[in-house]
């Protein structure tokens, strides 16, 4: 059984706010608040996958210190741009 969209967004928002490092809490919380409601089901699934990544890796990808894996590169770019706004 699939999770209702509203619950998916709430769950992803909570996971965005409760990371391992404060920097990623701030970055992903800002992204979640601005973008999750407008994302498609496929985009939400990819974001859910991204939230399983290590915070140290995520931070390096978002800040441009390391290249993200190809499947996540567009989403990482979107997170970087959204956070800088």
Secondary structure, 3 states (H helix, E strand, C coil): CCCCHHHHHHHHHHHHHCCCCHHHHHHHHHHHHHHHHHCCHHHHHHHHHHCCCCHHHHHHHHCCCCCCCHHHHHHHHHHHHHHHC
